[in-house]
Amino acid sequence: MTAATAQPQTAMKRLAGALSFVCLVLFLLAVEQKQTVAAWETLRDEAGPALGRIADWAGRLPSGAADGIEGLKAAVAGEPRPLAAEPGSTAILKGEYGPADEATRAATGSLAVVGAELRFENGEAVRTRPLRIANGREAFAPGQTFAARLDAPADAQIELREVVPPLREQAVAPLSLCGGQPAGVAALLHRRDRVDLMLFRTRTVDPATPSSALCGVWSFSAR
């Protein structure tokens, strides 16, 4: 074997080894996600572009020469990715929604989602940050499930968001929607052009939460 043919073969061996490592890392990233959608997004956002850049880099290798493992590292790295959204951002919702029924129209009017805030037409606003994802089958009070209350599938994903004050030194403002008391948790179900919102007075929501903690349920339609 000549030196001219040895260099490309060595480069391809390194490429094969590096590809195996990249695939293993991406697989572990995917299985760590708690939700199937998150796993798919990880594979889509990370594996697709990275492998595409690797293929482009390999295709540019001149005959009898290679730029070695540093070229592979640069191909995998690609362009810097933007920083992840801050914990207070609202990932599921954005935009404006009108009341979907008369009860919502009378209580809140329209809903605008601006960053981490839920702003109601009645002038009130709720600032939130992520808490956890609940399944529709979960109970939010003794004998009451999200699925039954919202007429949703048992595997529906309910986004629970903690209500926080606008500034750290401030307290959460009272809401007319909660009978003049502060809200503690907002539960959001987003399905196509409809959004259901539940507000709770408590700071946590689980099967032991008193039924009286629920401020109300409102429905909105996308505009």
C-alpha positions in Angstrom: 0.0 0.0 0.0 1.4 3.4 -1.0 1.5 6.5 1.2 -1.0 8.2 -1.2 -3.7 5.5 -0.7 -3.0 5.1 3.0 -4.0 8.7 3.9 -7.6 8.5 2.5 -8.1 5.1 4.1 -6.9 6.4 7.5 -9.2 9.4 7.2 -12.2 7.3 6.4 -11.5 5.0 9.4 -11.4 8.1 11.6 -14.6 9.3 10.0 -16.3 5.9 10.6 -15.2 5.9 14.3 -16.3 9.5 14.8 -19.7 8.8 13.2 -20.3 5.9 15.6 -19.5 8.1 18.6 -21.8 10.9 17.3 -24.7 8.5 16.7 -24.2 7.1 20.3 -24.3 10.5 21.8 -27.4 11.6 19.9 -29.2 8.4 20.8 -28.4 8.9 24.5 -29.7 12.5 24.2 -32.9 11.3 22.6 -33.7 8.6 25.2 -33.1 11.1 28.0 -36.0 13.2 26.9 -39.2 12.6 28.9 -41.5 13.1 26.0 -41.5 11.5 22.6 -41.8 14.8 20.9 -38.8 16.2 22.6 -36.8 13.1 21.5 -37.9 13.6 17.9 -36.9 17.3 18.1 -33.5 16.3 19.5 -32.9 13.9 16.6 -34.2 16.4 14.0 -32.3 19.4 15.3 -29.1 17.7 16.2 -28.6 14.5 14.1 -29.9 15.8 10.8 -27.8 19.0 10.4 -24.7 17.3 12.0 -24.7 14.3 9.7 -25.4 16.6 6.7 -22.4 18.7 7.5 -20.3 15.5 8.0 -21.4 14.3 4.6 -20.5 17.6 3.0 -17.1 17.6 4.6 -16.4 14.1 3.5 -17.4 14.9 0.0 -14.9 17.8 -0.2 -12.0 15.5 0.8 -9.5 15.7 -2.1 -8.1 12.5 -3.6 -5.1 11.3 -1.6 -5.5 13.9 1.2 -7.6 14.6 4.2 -7.8 17.4 6.7 -8.0 14.8 9.6 -10.2 14.8 12.7 -10.2 18.6 13.0 -12.2 18.8 9.9 -14.7 16.4 11.3 -15.0 18.4 14.5 -15.7 21.5 12.6 -18.3 19.8 10.5 -20.1 18.5 13.5 -20.0 21.8 15.4 -21.4 23.8 12.5 -22.7 27.3 13.2 -23.2 28.3 16.8 -26.8 27.6 18.0 -28.8 30.3 19.7 -29.1 30.1 23.5 -32.1 28.2 24.8 -35.1 30.3 25.8 -35.1 31.6 29.4 -37.1 29.5 32.0 -39.8 32.2 32.0 -40.6 31.9 28.3 -43.8 30.3 27.1 -42.9 27.5 24.6 -46.3 26.2 23.7 -48.4 29.3 23.2 -47.9 32.6 21.5 -50.1 35.2 19.8 -53.6 36.2 20.4 -56.7 34.1 21.2 -60.4 35.1 21.4 -62.9 33.7 23.8 -64.3 30.4 22.7 -67.6 30.6 24.7 -69.7 33.1 26.5 -68.5 32.2 29.9 -64.9 33.0 28.8 -66.0 36.2 27.1 -67.7 37.5 30.2 -64.9 36.5 32.6 -61.7 37.3 30.7 -62.3 38.4 27.1 -59.5 37.7 24.8 -56.1 36.3 25.7 -52.7 37.5 24.5 -49.5 35.5 25.2 -46.5 37.9 25.3 -43.3 36.2 26.3 -43.9 34.7 29.7 -47.2 36.6 30.4 -50.8 35.7 29.9 -52.6 39.0 29.3 -56.4 39.1 29.5 -58.7 41.6 27.9 -60.1 42.5 31.3 -56.7 44.2 32.1 -55.3 41.4 34.3 -52.0 39.6 33.6 -50.3 36.5 34.8 -46.6 36.0 34.5 -45.5 32.3 34.5 -42.5 30.0 34.3 -42.4 26.2 33.5 -43.4 23.8 36.3 -44.0 20.4 34.7 -46.0 18.5 32.1 -49.0 16.5 33.3 -51.0 13.8 31.5 -54.7 14.2 30.9 -55.3 11.1 33.1 -53.7 12.8 36.1 -55.9 14.1 38.8 -55.8 17.8 39.8 -58.1 17.2 42.8 -59.6 14.1 44.5 -61.6 12.2 41.8 -61.1 14.9 39.1 -58.8 14.5 36.1 -57.6 17.0 33.5 -59.0 14.8 30.8 -62.5 14.7 32.2 -62.6 18.4 33.1 -61.2 19.5 29.7 -62.9 16.8 27.6 -59.4 15.8 26.4 -57.7 12.4 25.7 -56.1 10.6 28.7 -52.6 11.1 27.1 -53.1 14.8 26.4 -50.2 16.9 27.6 -51.1 19.6 30.1 -48.5 22.3 30.6 -48.4 23.3 34.2 -46.8 26.7 34.8 -45.9 28.4 38.0 -47.3 31.9 38.5 -44.6 34.3 39.5 -44.5 38.1 40.3 -43.2 40.5 37.6 -40.2 41.4 39.9 -38.5 39.2 42.4 -39.2 41.5 45.3 -42.8 41.8 44.5 -45.7 39.5 45.5 -48.1 37.9 43.0 -51.0 40.2 42.4 -54.5 39.1 43.3 -56.8 38.2 40.4 -60.5 38.7 40.0 -60.4 35.4 38.1 -59.4 33.7 41.4 -61.9 35.6 43.6 -59.5 38.3 44.6 -56.7 35.8 45.6 -53.4 35.3 43.8 -53.1 32.5 41.3 -50.4 29.9 42.0 -50.4 27.6 39.0 -51.7 27.9 35.4 -52.6 24.7 33.5 -52.6 25.0 29.7 -53.9 22.6 27.1 -53.1 23.6 23.5 -54.8 21.6 20.7 -54.6 23.1 17.2 -56.7 26.3 17.2 -58.0 26.0 20.7 -56.5 26.7 24.1 -57.9 25.7 27.5 -56.7 27.5 30.6 -57.1 26.4 34.3 -56.0 28.6 37.2 -55.3 27.3 40.7 -54.8 29.2 43.9 -52.2 26.6 45.2 -48.5 26.5 44.3 -48.7 22.8 43.4 -51.3 20.7 41.6 -51.7 17.0 42.4 -54.4 14.5 43.3 -54.5 15.8 46.9 -55.1 19.4 45.8 -58.5 20.6 47.3 -61.2 21.1 44.7 -61.7 24.7 46.0 -58.2 25.5 44.8 -59.4 25.7 41.2 -60.3 29.3 40.2 -61.9 28.4 37.0 -61.6 27.0 33.4 -61.6 29.1 30.3 -61.4 28.3 26.6 -59.9 30.4 23.8 -59.8 30.1 20.0 -56.8 31.2 17.9 -57.3 34.4 15.8 
